[in-house]
C-alpha cells in the first residue's frame, strides 16, 4: 500500500534553493572561464594524482569505463527519461510528461551551450586511459545524471511512493551521481571543477523546474476553482 502523497515543498523554499544553486554555479563558471589560479592548481593536482593511479590499474580502469560508457552514460539516462515520459503520457499525465521531457531537453541545451561558450580544454595525457571529445565544462555525464535522477526522485515524491522505495532511490541517486563524477575525473577526461559544475547546474535546473511546475499547477487549480464558482 502506498503512503499518502507528500505535499510539495513550499515554492519559496524551492526558489531560494534554486537561486543559491544558480549563484554557486555562476561562481564556478566565472572562475573556470577566468582560469583562476587556485582552482586550476586544485584541478591539476587532483587530475594528476588520479591519473597516476589509473595507469597502474588497468582492471579498475575497465570497470570505470563500463560504468561511465554504459551504466551512467548520458544516452542511458536519456533513454530512462524517455521511458518515464512515455509511461506518464500513457497514464494520462500529459502535462507532467511534457514538463519532464522539456526539462531534460533544456538541460542538454544548457550543457552544450556552456561547453561552446566556455570552450575549456580537457586534460591531456601522454599515456591516456580513455578519451572524450568536445569541451570540458560542464561535465555532460554528471549534469545529465543529476537532472535524470533529480526528476525521478521528484516524481516518486509527487506520486506518494513508499518511504522505503524513496530512500532506496535516494541512495541510488547519490551513488550514481558520485560514481559518474568520479569516473570522469579518474579516467582523465574531466577536471574536478567540471563535475562540480555539472552537479550544481543540474541540481539548479531541476529545482527551478519543480518550482515552476508547482507554481503552474497551483495557478491552474485556482483558475479552475474560480471558473467553477463563477458558473454557480
Order of alpha helices (4+ residues) and beta strands (2+ residues): alpha-alpha-alpha-alpha-alpha-alpha-alpha-alpha
